């Protein structure tokens, strides 16, 4: 985490060139945008969304920058009464660092992001055995490990969004015994995106090449 | 004079107070798009559009929910020495449902630029302030965003 903050600080305050932190073979600014499909830890609940990332290539194998993801979740049931969950939304803004393997057109990578999340409220109908529902909206801190592969300008990746402190609890009465179902707000995003900038630099023309 | 084009990611906070005196605030995450003209090395004029989603609710008590903001403004920008820039403009904005004219001010920094094959891309870090004048019952709502982006000009 300390390295991530340090690298972001280098980007923010413009010491990249002074430190010589620049990719040799790739354009220094990278921009990706695409769509996501999300899976939530609730039965039958999933989502769709969009993602955008802007990064600085500080090395052929390292990029640092920011990521914004907006996902809309729908479907799913919770609790003893299998209460249906309403549509909700999760949005995030993260700083992240990526580590790439190789310099070919197929480049696997791992990444780690951290930052703010906000989650919309859930509407849940009451059931005959449901004694209470606790939900929360607001701003949370979260971390997002990611693995993926770049296939030329196309990126396929999976990101696990671990949102700390966000909770949804459904309190049921099973007979006379209270039972609480904890619904995780964490979600897995599968991403298909396109690189709009940040590809390989053109090779310098050798002496004696054509006009 | 030449074309300039750019995108940003933004993380923002909005806040305001209703005419009944109830304050509210929200957090929004979104994207910006800028397209316009570089008139000289120091001066540029561009259309600055913004789209963000998040949650908003009253500062006291319960309630609130998902919200989305849209904004578009014509902005004049002046680049100072040391790659610092300042800009201001006016346009129109939508706060989920209420809408109205808006004022915008921005200040930021181009940490570096990279040039290849005649293209010059600049990374930018900016603070964007927008004041949506949506009228009753919300009055003027302020949105402050930190953005990270790049511009090509």
Boltz contact constraints between the chains, C-beta under 6 A:
constraints:
  - contact:
      token1: [A, 12]
      token2: [B, 125]
      max_distance: 6.0
  - contact:
      token1: [A, 14]
      token2: [B, 111]
      max_distance: 6.0
  - contact:
      token1: [A, 14]
      token2: [B, 112]
      max_distance: 6.0
  - contact:
      token1: [A, 16]
      token2: [B, 112]
      max_distance: 6.0
  - contact:
      token1: [A, 17]
      token2: [B, 112]
      max_distance: 6.0
  - contact:
      token1: [A, 28]
      token2: [B, 114]
      max_distance: 6.0
  - contact:
      token1: [A, 29]
      token2: [B, 114]
      max_distance: 6.0
  - contact:
      token1: [A, 29]
      token2: [B, 121]
      max_distance: 6.0
  - contact:
      token1: [A, 29]
      token2: [B, 123]
      max_distance: 6.0
  - contact:
      token1: [A, 29]
      token2: [B, 150]
      max_distance: 6.0
  - contact:
      token1: [A, 52]
      token2: [B, 9]
      max_distance: 6.0
  - contact:
      token1: [A, 52]
      token2: [B, 31]
      max_distance: 6.0
  - contact:
      token1: [A, 54]
      token2: [B, 9]
      max_distance: 6.0
  - contact:
      token1: [A, 54]
      token2: [B, 148]
      max_distance: 6.0
  - contact:
      token1: [A, 54]
      token2: [B, 149]
      max_distance: 6.0
  - contact:
      token1: [A, 54]
      token2: [B, 150]
      max_distance: 6.0
  - contact:
      token1: [A, 66]
      token2: [B, 9]
      max_distance: 6.0
  - contact:
      token1: [A, 66]
      token2: [B, 148]
      max_distance: 6.0
  - contact:
      token1: [A, 68]
      token2: [B, 9]
      max_distance: 6.0
  - contact:
      token1: [A, 68]
      token2: [B, 29]
      max_distance: 6.0
  - contact:
      token1: [A, 70]
      token2: [B, 53]
      max_distance: 6.0
  - contact:
      token1: [A, 89]
      token2: [B, 66]
      max_distance: 6.0
  - contact:
      token1: [A, 91]
      token2: [B, 29]
      max_distance: 6.0
  - contact:
      token1: [A, 91]
      token2: [B, 53]
      max_distance: 6.0
  - contact:
      token1: [A, 91]
      token2: [B, 54]
      max_distance: 6.0
  - contact:
      token1: [A, 93]
      token2: [B, 11]
      max_distance: 6.0
  - contact:
      token1: [A, 93]
      token2: [B, 29]
      max_distance: 6.0
  - contact:
      token1: [A, 118]
      token2: [B, 27]
      max_distance: 6.0
  - contact:
      token1: [A, 118]
      token2: [B, 54]
      max_distance: 6.0
  - contact:
      token1: [A, 118]
      token2: [B, 55]
      max_distance: 6.0
  - contact:
      token1: [A, 120]
      token2: [B, 55]
      max_distance: 6.0
  - contact:
      token1: [A, 120]
      token2: [B, 65]
      max_distance: 6.0
  - contact:
      token1: [A, 120]
      token2: [B, 66]
      max_distance: 6.0
  - contact:
      token1: [A, 121]
      token2: [B, 65]
      max_distance: 6.0
  - contact:
      token1: [A, 137]
      token2: [B, 55]
      max_distance: 6.0
  - contact:
      token1: [A, 139]
      token2: [B, 27]
      max_distance: 6.0
  - contact:
      token1: [A, 201]
      token2: [B, 116]
      max_distance: 6.0
